[in-house]
Amino acid sequence: MGIDSSSFSSISNRYEGRFVRHWDYNNSLIIYDRKSDDNRNAQSQAATTDQKEVQLQHDLDEEEPVPYVVLVQGPPKVGKSMLIKSLAKFFTMHHLDNVRGPITVVSGKHRRLQFVECPNDVNGMIDAAKYADLVLFCIDASYGFEMETFEFFNLLQVHGFPNVIGVLTNLDKIKPDGSLKETKQRLSRQFRNEIYGGAEVFYLSNLDKGMYMDDEIHKLGAFISVMKFNPLSWQTAHPYVLVDHFEDVTSPERVHIDNKCDRNIVMYGYLRGSNFRRGTQVHIAGAGDFPVYGIKSLADPCSLPIAAKIKGVSDKERLFYAPMSGLGDLLYDKDAEYLDELNDIDEVTQSEIAGFRAGTYLKLEVRDVPFEMTKNIDPNHPILVGGISLEEENIGYMKARLKRHSWHRKLLKTRDPIIVSAGWKRYQTRSTYAQEQEDCGNGLHRIDSTPEHADCLAMFWGPLAPPDTGFVAIQNLAGNKAAFRISAIGVILDVTQAAEIVTKIMKKRKQIGSPLKTFKKTALIKDMFTSDLEIDWFEGAAIQTVRGVRGNIKKAARKKLVSELPRKGDVCSKTKDDPARRQQTVEQRRGVVFAEKKKTTGNRICKED
């Protein structure tokens, strides 16, 4: 059925000024008022304009998010630098000659990324595990997983597990037959078993003009641009800066007089984590704790597109910033200062009260730094500067639960030196291991080494870290690079009673000594300990003789009291003793006061000869 053409004129006259939309399924003409339709369009357009203005105002008022750190990790000659160059070219259309230090790029309207190549030494891997927001694990498909990959897995488990992506490289070295598909499936399955079931894996096969294929990099870059990042609790609770530019501002005259004098340095980077308050001390990884002499906020060298347009700066100038790699025109002199996205008084007041906000590009000046830091600075080894709280500035004993890593070849022995990484800091210490035992008076007894396949308690001295802080222990293997370097992992339990526990734990093995002199209820024992400090550790511990006389270790004996006692083999003479010979004998022996313990039966305790 249709409509007669003669009716168009009557319809036109009747519905003049209206708009005919369509015919419905009953052949009924649907008529709309043109005027009302224009009003709806105008209202919709106005609403859209208002929404854009509100969104633009929201974008201007909102703080610029700090660039996310994308860490590229893998063993040597696996293609880490080439991957960073390919991703940088995908986001910015710039060709990067070399990869040195952090490289900041704008990856979207509201997102910036900072690419960092992970060093291959264990100290650099420890620092990288603390500041990474996303880790790209480069895996050589022609070889498989290597030791560095599994070591970094364990470091991430201790310091907080960020987002991870597996990247299989060197696929062109595998023959294009059934073995290529089987290798992809096997390595992908193994990677997901080590991480979690839904971990993403990308494949990079052939090379094109020294870069990875555009379609493969496009898939990886697009996925990174839209993925969500999960903030880690330790990072959000502490301020920290990943340094992208480093300068030595020490006076040339001072260096000329003494080239080994302490240096004054200036570091630049984005503030991450929490706000940074004036007066906060910082820990420079590998150098130590230092007070901040000067701190200023500077102009963002790689702003987001919206902020760049407001400032009147072209997008091309702001899309790429890699000062250590030779790209980026924005270098700051000593007096450069920027007050932002407010007037001078408001900025100063805000920094004094609330501190500098996360996302601010800062200039930090630190003085009296050892000259070795500036002499041995490596642009390929990023510098991590972490803010420490007042509680973390103190040092003392910490009680922790520790378990030896199953891949470590040797057991950890008590009092052997280990390197501990807890919080921002890493340091060398000696640990005392203990286990809980019901038949022991205080519930703990000292053990010579860590158990084979179980955890134990560890007490060690170092900078205090809050409870529930994970840490990793590394043992020096005398340059053996083929061995697994992570010796143990653990968590801090307590920092208030650790010193008391160390003084009360007992050794499981017998400490044998010889009686030097016995008094009524006290005895001097020799050759049981090697130093007064070791005696202090075991003050109050239970002790007994072969015949069953029991007591407790009281304190170290005075040297004068020990030196006045006659010794076996000494010849009685009326001549004056030789002071040098007597001093030498005293230094070779250590005495301990042995206080007898009364029995509950009331029987008299016999003296021990």
C-alpha positions in Angstrom: 0.0 0.0 0.0 1.1 3.5 -0.7 0.0 7.1 -0.6 -1.5 9.0 -3.4 0.7 11.7 -4.9 -2.2 14.1 -5.1 -2.4 14.2 -1.3 1.0 15.8 -0.9 -0.3 19.3 -1.6 -3.0 18.9 1.0 -0.6 17.5 3.5 1.8 20.3 2.8 -0.9 22.9 3.4 -2.2 21.2 6.5 1.2 20.5 8.1 3.1 23.6 6.9 6.1 24.4 9.0 6.3 20.9 10.3 8.8 18.1 9.7 7.8 14.6 8.4 9.9 12.0 10.0 8.8 8.6 8.5 5.9 6.3 7.9 5.2 3.7 10.6 4.3 0.1 9.9 0.5 1.0 9.8 1.3 3.5 7.0 0.5 6.4 9.4 2.4 9.6 8.8 4.5 10.7 11.8 4.6 14.5 12.0 6.8 16.5 14.2 6.7 20.2 14.9 9.8 21.8 13.3 9.9 24.5 15.9 9.9 22.1 18.8 12.5 20.0 17.1 14.8 23.0 16.6 14.3 23.8 20.3 15.4 20.3 21.2 18.5 20.6 19.1 19.3 23.9 20.6 18.9 22.6 24.1 20.9 19.5 23.3 23.7 21.6 21.8 23.6 23.9 24.8 23.8 21.0 27.2 26.7 19.6 25.3 28.5 22.9 25.4 27.9 23.2 29.1 29.2 19.7 29.7 32.4 20.4 27.7 32.9 23.6 29.7 32.4 21.7 33.0 34.7 19.0 31.9 37.4 21.5 30.8 37.1 23.3 34.1 37.4 20.0 35.9 40.5 19.1 33.9 42.0 22.5 34.7 41.2 22.3 38.4 42.3 18.6 38.7 45.9 18.0 39.6 48.0 16.6 36.8 48.6 12.9 37.6 52.3 12.0 38.0 53.8 10.0 35.1 53.5 6.2 35.7 56.9 4.4 35.8 57.0 1.6 33.2 60.0 -0.5 34.1 61.5 -2.8 31.4 63.3 -5.7 33.0 65.2 -8.6 31.7 68.6 -10.3 31.3 71.3 -8.8 29.1 70.9 -8.9 25.3 67.1 -9.6 25.4 66.0 -6.3 23.7 65.1 -4.0 26.6 66.6 -0.8 25.0 65.1 -1.6 21.6 61.6 -2.0 23.3 61.9 1.4 24.9 63.0 3.0 21.7 60.1 1.4 19.8 57.5 2.5 22.4 58.9 6.0 22.6 58.6 6.3 18.8 55.1 5.0 18.9 53.9 7.6 21.4 55.9 10.7 20.3 57.2 10.0 16.7 60.7 10.8 18.0 63.7 8.6 17.3 65.7 7.9 20.4 69.4 7.2 19.8 70.2 5.8 23.2 68.4 4.9 26.4 69.9 6.6 29.5 67.9 7.4 32.6 64.1 7.9 32.8 62.3 8.9 29.6 59.0 10.8 30.0 56.4 10.7 27.2 52.8 11.9 26.9 50.8 8.8 26.0 47.3 10.4 26.1 45.2 13.3 27.0 45.3 12.4 30.7 48.3 10.1 31.0 52.1 10.3 30.9 54.5 7.4 31.0 58.1 7.3 32.2 60.2 4.4 30.8 63.1 3.1 32.8 65.5 0.3 31.9 66.1 -1.9 35.0 69.8 -2.4 35.8 71.1 -5.9 35.9 72.9 -5.7 39.3 71.0 -6.8 42.3 71.1 -3.4 44.1 69.5 -1.7 41.1 66.9 -4.4 40.9 66.0 -3.9 44.5 65.5 -0.1 44.0 63.5 -0.7 40.8 61.1 -3.0 42.6 60.2 -0.1 44.9 59.3 2.5 42.4 57.8 0.6 39.4 54.1 1.0 38.5 54.3 -1.4 35.6 56.9 -4.0 34.8 57.5 -5.3 31.2 59.3 -8.6 31.6 61.4 -9.2 28.5 61.9 -12.9 28.0 64.1 -14.4 25.3 61.9 -16.9 23.6 64.8 -18.7 22.0 66.3 -19.4 25.5 63.6 -19.3 28.1 63.4 -17.9 31.6 66.7 -16.8 33.2 67.8 -16.3 36.8 67.3 -12.5 36.7 63.6 -12.9 35.9 62.9 -15.2 38.9 65.0 -12.9 41.2 62.9 -9.9 40.2 59.7 -11.9 40.8 60.7 -12.4 44.4 61.7 -8.8 44.9 58.3 -7.7 43.6 56.6 -10.1 46.0 58.4 -8.5 49.0 58.2 -4.8 48.1 54.6 -4.8 46.6 53.5 -6.4 43.4 52.6 -3.8 40.7 51.1 -4.5 37.3 53.1 -6.9 35.1 53.2 -7.8 31.4 55.2 -10.5 29.7 57.0 -9.7 26.4 58.4 -12.5 24.4 61.3 -11.4 22.2 63.7 -13.0 19.7 60.9 -15.0 18.2 62.6 -14.7 14.8 65.3 -17.0 16.0 62.8 -19.9 16.2 61.9 -21.8 13.0 58.5 -20.9 11.7 57.0 -24.3 12.2 55.0 -26.1 14.9 57.8 -25.4 17.4 57.1 -21.6 17.3 53.5 -22.1 18.4 54.5 -24.7 21.0 57.2 -22.3 22.4 54.7 -19.4 22.7 52.2 -21.6 24.6 54.8 -23.1 26.9 56.4 -19.8 27.9 53.0 -18.0 28.3 51.8 -20.8 30.5 54.9 -20.7 32.6 54.7 -16.9 32.9 51.1 -17.0 34.1 51.9 -19.8 36.6 54.6 -17.6 38.1 52.5 -14.4 38.2 48.8 -15.1 38.0 46.4 -16.8 35.7 45.2 -13.7 33.7 48.6 -12.1 33.1 49.0 -10.5 29.7 51.7 -11.7 27.3 52.7 -10.0 24.0 54.9 -11.3 21.2 57.6 -9.4 19.3 58.8 -11.3 16.3 60.7 -9.6 13.5 62.6 -6.3 13.2 62.0 -3.5 10.8 64.8 -1.0 10.3 66.2 -1.7 13.8 62.8 -1.5 15.5 60.1 -3.9 16.4 57.1 -4.3 14.0 54.7 -1.4 14.1 51.5 -3.5 14.5 53.0 -5.5 17.4 54.2 -2.3 19.2 50.8 -0.7 18.4 49.0 -3.5 20.3 51.3 -3.2 23.3 51.3 0.6 23.4 47.5 0.8 23.1 47.1 -1.7 26.0 49.5 0.3 28.2 47.6 3.6 27.4 44.3 2.3 28.7 45.3 -0.1 31.6 44.5 0.7 35.2 47.3 1.1 37.7 46.9 -0.1 41.3 48.6 2.1 43.9 50.8 0.3 46.4 50.4 1.0 50.1 54.1 1.7 50.8 54.4 4.1 47.9 51.2 6.1 48.7 52.3 6.4 52.4 55.8 7.9 51.6 57.0 10.7 49.4 59.7 9.7 46.9 61.4 11.0 43.7 62.8 9.1 40.8 65.6 11.4 39.7 65.8 12.2 35.9 68.4 14.9 36.1 71.5 15.3 38.3 73.9 18.1 38.8 77.0 18.7 40.9 76.9 22.3 42.2 80.0 22.2 44.4 82.2 25.2 44.3 85.1 24.7 41.8 87.6 26.3 44.2 86.6 23.8 46.9 87.1 20.9 44.5 90.4 22.2 43.3 91.7 22.3 46.8 90.5 18.9 47.7 89.1 16.7 45.0 87.8 14.2 47.6 85.7 16.7 49.5 82.0 16.2 50.2 79.8 17.5 47.4 76.7 19.5 47.0 74.2 18.1 44.5 71.0 19.1 42.9 68.4 16.5 41.8 65.3 17.0 39.6 62.3 14.7 39.4 58.5 14.3 39.9 57.3 14.0 43.4 55.4 10.7 43.9 53.5 9.1 46.7 52.4 11.5 49.5 53.1 15.2 50.1 56.6 16.3 50.9 56.9 18.5 53.9 59.8 20.8 54.6 62.2 19.4 57.1 61.7 15.8 56.0 64.9 13.8 55.7 65.5 11.8 52.5 67.4 8.5 51.9 69.4 8.4 48.7 69.7 4.7 47.7 73.3 3.6 48.1 74.5 6.9 49.7 72.6 7.2 53.1 70.3 9.7 54.9 70.6 13.4 54.3 68.6 16.5 55.3 67.2 18.5 52.4 68.9 21.9 52.2 66.7 23.4 49.6 63.5 22.4 47.8 61.6 24.2 45.0 58.8 23.5 42.6 59.6 24.0 39.0 57.7 24.1 35.7 56.6 20.8 34.4 59.0 19.8 31.6 56.5 17.4 30.1 53.0 18.7 30.7 49.7 17.1 29.5 48.2 18.5 26.3 45.5 20.6 28.0 47.9 22.2 30.5 50.4 22.9 27.7 47.7 24.8 25.6 46.8 26.9 28.6 50.4 27.9 29.1 50.8 28.7 25.5 53.4 26.0 24.8 53.2 23.9 21.7 52.4 20.2 22.1 55.5 19.1 20.2 57.8 20.7 22.8 56.1 18.9 25.7 55.6 15.4 24.3 59.1 14.1 25.1 61.5 14.7 28.0 64.7 12.6 28.4 67.5 14.9 29.8 70.0 12.1 30.4 69.4 10.8 26.8 70.1 14.2 25.3 66.4 15.1 24.5 64.5 17.9 26.2 65.3 21.6 26.1 64.1 22.5 29.5 67.2 22.6 31.8 67.1 24.7 34.9 69.7 26.9 36.3 70.3 27.3 40.0 67.8 30.2 40.5 65.0 28.9 38.3 61.7 28.7 40.2 58.1 28.2 39.2 54.9 28.9 41.2 51.8 27.2 39.7 48.6 25.5 37.9 48.2 30.3 42.7 50.1 33.6 43.8 53.4 33.6 45.6 51.9 33.9 49.1 49.5 31.1 48.6 52.2 28.8 47.2 54.5 29.5 50.1 51.8 29.0 52.6 50.7 25.8 51.1 54.2 24.3 51.0 54.7 25.3 54.6 51.5 23.8 55.9 50.6 20.8 53.6 53.9 20.3 51.8 54.5 20.0 48.1 51.8 18.0 46.4 52.4 14.7 44.6 52.9 15.3 40.9 55.0 18.4 41.4 58.3 18.7 39.5 60.8 19.4 42.3 64.3 20.6 42.6 66.1 19.0 45.6 69.4 20.3 46.9 71.4 18.1 49.3 74.8 19.0 50.8 77.8 17.1 52.1 77.3 14.0 50.0 80.3 11.6 49.6 82.3 12.4 46.5 82.1 8.8 45.4 78.4 9.4 44.4 79.3 12.0 41.9 82.4 10.2 40.8 80.7 6.9 40.1 77.3 8.2 38.9 75.9 6.0 36.1 73.1 7.4 34.0 71.9 3.9 33.3 71.4 3.4 37.1 68.4 5.6 38.2 68.7 7.3 41.5 65.9 6.8 44.0 65.3 9.4 46.7 62.8 8.3 49.4 61.3 10.4 52.2 61.6 8.9 55.7 59.4 9.6 58.7 60.6 10.5 62.2 60.1 6.9 63.4 62.3 5.6 60.5 65.2 7.9 61.4 66.0 5.8 64.5 68.0 2.6 64.6 67.6 -0.4 66.8 66.8 -4.1 67.0 64.0 -5.5 64.9 62.1 -8.8 65.3 61.2 -10.5 62.0 59.9 -13.7 60.6 62.3 -15.0 58.0 62.4 -18.0 55.6 65.4 -19.1 53.6 64.8 -19.1 49.9 64.5 -22.6 48.5 66.8 -21.8 45.6 69.6 -20.5 47.9 72.3 -23.2 48.2 73.5 -22.6 51.7 71.8 -22.2 55.1 72.1 -18.8 56.7 74.2 -19.0 59.9 73.8 -16.9 63.0 76.0 -13.8 63.1 77.0 -14.1 59.4 76.8 -10.8 57.5 73.7 -10.3 55.2 72.4 -7.3 53.2 68.8 -6.4 54.2 66.5 -4.3 52.1 63.5 -2.9 54.1 61.6 0.2 53.1 63.7 2.6 51.1 67.0 1.5 52.7 69.4 -1.4 52.3 72.2 -2.1 54.7 74.5 -4.8 56.0 73.9 -6.3 59.3 74.3 -9.5 61.3 71.2 -11.5 62.3 70.5 -13.8 65.2 68.1 -16.7 64.4 65.8 -18.3 67.0 62.9 -20.7 67.2 59.9 -21.0 69.5 60.1 -23.9 72.0 57.8 -24.7 74.8 60.3 -26.3 77.1 62.4 -23.2 77.1 61.8 -20.7 79.8 61.3 -17.6 77.6 59.7 -19.5 74.7 62.7 -19.0 72.4 66.0 -20.6 71.9 68.9 -19.6 69.6 69.7 -21.7 66.6 73.0 -21.9 64.7 71.4 -21.6 61.2 68.0 -21.2 59.5 65.9 -24.4 59.2 65.9 -26.3 55.9 62.3 -25.9 54.9 60.6 -23.8 57.6 60.5 -20.2 58.8 62.1 -18.9 62.0 62.5 -15.7 63.9 65.3 -13.3 63.1 66.6 -10.4 65.3 69.0 -7.9 63.7 70.2 -4.3 64.1 69.4 -1.6 61.6 67.2 1.4 60.7 63.8 0.8 62.1 61.0 -0.1 59.7 57.2 -0.2 60.6 55.7 -3.6 61.4 54.3 -5.6 58.4 57.0 -4.2 56.2 58.4 -6.8 53.9 62.2 -7.2 53.5 64.6 -9.3 51.5 68.0 -10.6 52.6 70.9 -11.0 50.2 74.1 -12.8 51.0 77.5 -12.1 49.4 78.5 -15.1 47.3 82.1 -13.9 46.6 81.4 -12.8 43.0 79.5 -16.0 42.0 77.1 -14.5 39.4 75.6 -17.9 38.5 74.2 -18.5 42.0 70.8 -17.2 43.2 71.6 -14.1 45.1 68.4 -13.7 47.1 69.0 -15.7 50.3 65.8 -15.1 52.3 62.6 -13.1 52.5 60.6 -12.0 55.5 58.4 -9.5 57.2 59.0 -7.2 60.2 57.0 -8.2 63.3 58.0 -5.9 66.1 60.5 -3.1 67.0 59.7 -2.5 70.6 60.8 -5.8 72.3 63.4 -7.0 69.8 66.3 -5.8 71.9 65.0 -7.5 75.0 64.5 -10.8 73.1 68.0 -10.7 71.8 69.4 -10.5 75.3 67.3 -13.4 76.5 67.5 -16.0 73.8 69.7 -19.0 74.5 71.9 -21.0 72.3 70.9 -24.5 71.5 74.5 -25.8 71.5 76.5 -25.9 74.7 78.8 -23.0 75.5 81.6 -24.6 77.5 83.8 -22.6 79.9 86.2 -23.3 82.8 85.8 -22.0 86.3 88.4 -19.4 87.1 87.4 -18.6 90.7 84.5 -19.5 92.9 83.0 -17.4 95.7 80.1 -18.0 98.0 77.3 -17.5 95.5 79.3 -16.3 92.5 81.8 -17.8 90.1 84.1 -16.4 87.5 84.0 -18.4 84.2 86.6 -18.1 81.4 86.8 -19.0 77.8 83.0 -19.2 77.3 82.6 -16.0 75.3 84.9 -14.0 73.0 84.0 -10.4 74.0 82.1 -8.3 76.5 79.5 -7.4 73.9 78.6 -11.1 73.4 78.3 -11.5 77.2 75.9 -8.5 77.2 73.7 -10.3 74.6 73.3 -13.3 76.9 72.9 -11.5 80.2 70.3 -13.3 82.2 70.5 -16.6 80.3 70.4 -19.9 82.2 73.6 -21.8 82.8 74.6 -24.9 84.8 77.7 -26.9 85.7 78.4 -30.6 85.0 77.3 -31.5 88.5 74.0 -29.7 88.1 74.6 -26.4 89.9 72.5 -23.9 88.1 72.6 -20.1 87.8 72.3 -17.2 85.4 74.8 -15.0 83.5 75.1 -11.8 85.4 77.6 -9.5 83.7 81.2 -9.3 82.3 83.9 -9.5 85.0 86.1 -6.5 85.6 89.5 -6.8 84.1 91.2 -5.8 87.3 89.5 -8.7 89.2 90.6 -11.2 86.5 94.1 -9.9 86.3 94.6 -10.2 90.1 93.8 -13.9 90.1 96.7 -16.5 90.1 96.9 -18.6 87.0 98.2 -22.1 86.5 101.9 -22.1 85.7 102.6 -18.8 87.2 105.8 -18.8 89.4 105.5 -17.0 92.7 108.2 -14.3 92.9 108.8 -11.4 95.1 109.8 -9.3 92.2 107.4 -6.9 90.6 105.1 -8.3 87.9 105.7 -7.3 84.3 102.8 -4.9 83.4 103.1 -5.7 79.6 103.0 -9.5 80.2 100.0 -9.1 82.5 98.1 -6.9 80.1 98.7 -9.4 77.2 97.3 -12.2 79.3 94.2 -10.2 80.3 93.4 -9.4 76.7 93.6 -13.1 75.8 91.0 -14.1 78.3 87.5 -13.0 79.0 85.7 -13.7 82.3 82.0 -13.8 83.1 80.4 -13.5 86.5 78.3 -16.7 87.3 75.7 -16.1 89.9 74.3 -19.3 91.5 70.6 -19.9 91.4 69.0 -20.9 94.7 67.1 -24.2 94.8 63.5 -24.3 96.0 64.3 -27.3 98.4 66.2 -25.0 100.8 69.3 -27.3 100.7 72.6 -25.6 100.9 74.4 -25.2 97.6 77.9 -26.6 97.5 80.7 -24.8 96.0 82.1 -25.9 92.6 85.9 -26.5 92.5 
